[in-house]
């Protein structure tokens, strides 16, 4: 019997979750149970357990959400040639070092110029180089009674300062840890 986590969503569920994630930040709407479950499952599954349903939702979000903040984002990975992959980044260099155990590649993306270009040349539904500040959703939840998330989950993952972004080697700087 297979012990891996099998997360599946219909196309309607994927669209609803993506819309709710965007609306939480853009319009201050309440989180749905579907979206809460999606976030919990995303946070609690390891990289080897992340399935297509997760990435389909994030793809919809990234194509339709242009964030207002412009942070510098970091990611540790074993190799830098992961073009087009949707992945977690962090706003804290120390988190990236801890995740990568000081080995492999360090990816750094300064989102300011990238998103200024995106805002000028693309429209919602066709964004290519955006990110989603998952940390902002978790902070909103914590400040508004928790939204059904456990206090432990919120404390643990707010500290990770997580952002979801598509890796584009042309827009990130790659370094080796020493």
N, C-alpha and C positions, 0 to 999 in steps of 0.2 A: 504494500500500500504506500502511496506517495504521501510524504509529509509536507510538501511545499504549499504555500499559501496561494490559493486560486481566487483572484479578485476579478469579478466580471461586472460590467455595466452595459446596459442597452445604450443605443445612440441618444435616445431622449434623456436618459439619466446623465450621460456625459455632458450634454448640452446644458441641462439644468444646473449641474454642479458648477460648470465653468461660468455660467451667467451669474450664479449666486456668489462665487468667489470674487468676480469683478465688481458686482453691485455692493458687496460688503465694503469694499474700499472706496468705490466711486460715489455711492449714494447712501451709505450707512444703513443698508437693509439688514434684517435679522438673518442669521445663519439658519439653513434648513438642516434637518436631521441627516439627509443624504450627504450634504457637504461636510458636516461634522464627522460622519463616518469615513468619508473619503480622506479628510485631513488626518484623522487618527490612524487609519490604515497606512497612509503614506509615511507618516512619521515612525510608525512602529515596524515597518518592514525593512529588511536590509536590502542592499543593492541587488543581490541575486534573486530576491523575491518580487521585485518590482515588475509588473506585467504591463501589457499593452494598454489596458484600460486606464491606468494611471497616466501614461504618456499621451494618450488621446485627449484626456481632459486638459492636461497642461498645454498641449499643442493649441487647443481652442482658446485657452486663457491667454497664452503668449501672442497669438495672432490678433487678439482683440483688446488687450490692455496696454496702455502706455502709462507707465508710472510717473508720478510727479517728482519723486526723489531721484538723485543721481549719485549713488554711492560707488565706491571702489569695491569690487567683489573679488573673492578669492576661492580657489578650489584646489584641493590636492587630488592627484590621480596617478595611476601607474604609468600612463603614457599620454602624450599630448595630442595624438592624432585621432581624436574622437569627434570629428566634424559632424555637426547637426544633432548630436545627442542632447536630449533634455536632461539636465542634471541639477543637483543642489550646489549652490554656492553659499558662501558666508561673507558677512561684512566684517569679520574679525580674523585677522591673520593668525592669531593664536589658535583659533578653532581649526583652520586649515592645516596648520602644523600638527595638531593633535590627531586629526582624522587621518592624515597621511603618514603619521609616525615619523615625520622628517625624512621620508624617502619618496622617490618618484618625482613627478613634475608638480610645480606650483603654477597654476594659471591665475593671471591677474587681469581683470577687466575694469577699465575706467569708463563708466557708463555715460558720463556727461556728453562727450562729443557724439558718441554712438546714438544716444537717444535724441539729441538735438537734430541730427541728420534724419533719424527715423520720423520725427514729428513733421519735418519739412517735406519729406518725399513719399511717405506712405500714409494710408488711412486705416482705420480700424477694420479688422478682418484680413488685412494683408501685412501686418507688422512682421518683421523678420528677426529683429535683434533686441527684443524687449526682455524684461524679466518680471517676475511677480514676487513681491515682498511678503512671503508667508509669515514672517515675523510680525508684520503689521497686523495681520488678522489675529494672530495669537495675543498680541498686546491689547487689541480692541476687546477680545474675549475676556481677558483677565480684568480689564478695567470696567467691564460691564457684567460682572457676576459669574463669569466663567463659561457661559453658553453651553453648559453640559460637559465641558472638558474637565478632567481632574486637575486639581491644583498642582499636583506633581508633574503631570504632562506639560502644563503651561510653563512652570518654572524651568523644567529641564530644556524644553525646546526654544523658549524665548532666548535663553542664553546662547543657543547655537546660532542665532541671528541668520536664519535660513532664507535664501532667495532661490527661486526656480528660474533657470535660464537655459537657453539653447547654446551649446558650445560652438563657437565659430572661430576657428584658428586665425582668421584674418583680423579679428577684433580683440584677441586676447594676447597677452604677453606670457610666454612660457619660460619658466626657469627650473633648474634642478636644485633640490635641497642639498645643502652640504653640511 
